[in-house]
């Protein structure tokens, strides 16, 4: 039996509602994935920081903020970060886009696998300002 135009319109409206619901579900999944990735990244980076500077565990939030401001938000800290980022973007790794951000927290490594002065100095600057 042939559908009337009103029935066809109702079917299309139902399909639109289903598609909008699927779209909403996909956005929610994306939001959860992004939140989980951020949480993993924050935990991983802070864990690395605590490993390198165990005394950071006993600092207050205000002391930690001051430490970061003095260690990172100066021209020396920015220069080191920019060098590390430029090294990782010049030689892409198979890990994907997240590798550049992750390597920014680790000392730079030369082709021979040795730490460079930039990576080691960055750690010294941070520990000297605590």
N, C-alpha and C positions, 0 to 999 in steps of 0.2 A: 504494500500500500504506500502510495506517495505521501511524503510529508508536506504539510502546508508551509507557507513562508513563516508563519509564527512559530511553528515547531522547529524549523531550521534555525531561526534566530535564537530560540531558547537553547538549542544544542550548542550553537556558537558561544553563547553567553556562559554556558556551563564549561565549555572547553577553555574559555578565557579565564574563568575563575580557577580552574585546575592548574593552568599554566602559571597564573599569578601565585598560587599556593606553592607550586614547585620552585618558582623563583624565590619566594620568601624562605623556603627551606634551604635552598642553596646558599643564600646570603647568610643565613644563620650558621651553616656548616663552615663557610669561609671565615666568618667572624670567630668561631671557636678555634679553627686551625691557626688563625693569626694570633689569637690570644695565647694558645698553647706554645706556638713558636717563640713568642715574646717571653713567656715565662721560662722556657728552656734556655733561651739566650741570656736572660738576666741571671738565672741560677748558675749557669755555666761560667759566665764572666765574673760574677762575684765570687764564686768558688775558686777560680783561678787567682783572683786578687787576694783572697784569704790565704791561699797556698803560698803565694809569693811574699805576702806581708802578714804573717799570723797575728801581729799586734793590732791589726785593723779590726779584729773581732771585738775588742774591748772599747772601741771608740764610740762616742755618741753620734747621733745623726748630724749634729751641728759640726762636730770635729771632722767627721767623714766628708761633709760638704766642703769645709775649709781645706782639707787635704786635697780633694779633687780640684778645687779652684786654683790652688797654688801649684799643683803638679801638672795639671792638664791645660788649663785655660790661659796659659802664657804663650808667648811666641815660640819658645823652645819646644814645649810640649806639642803645639800645633804643627811645627815643622817636622818633628819626628813622626807624628801621625800621618801627615801628608806624604812623607817619604815611604812609609810602610804601605799606605794605600796605593801609591803610584807603582810600587814594586809589584804588588799583587795584581793590579789591573793590567800591567804590562805583560805579565806571564799568567794567563788564565789557568786555573786548576780545574780538574774534573769534578770538584765538589759543588760547583755552581755559584750562584750569586752570593750566598751567605758566607763564602770563604773569605772575602775581602774584609767583612766586618769582624769575623772571628779572628783573623790574623792580626788585626789592629791591636789586640790585647796581648799578643805574644811578641817576643823579641824577633826582630827581622833576622832572617837566615840567609847566608850567602849560598852560592851554588855548591860550595864544598860542604855545606851543612854546619858552618860555624856561625855563632852569633856575631852580628855586626856591632859596631860602637853605638849606633843609634838605639838599638834595642836595649843594650845594657845601660846606657846613660839614662834612658827613660825610666828604668827601674830605680836607678840611684837618685834621680831627682825626686821621685815620689817618696822614697824612704827618708830622704833628708828633711822633708818638710813636715813630717809627722810630729 
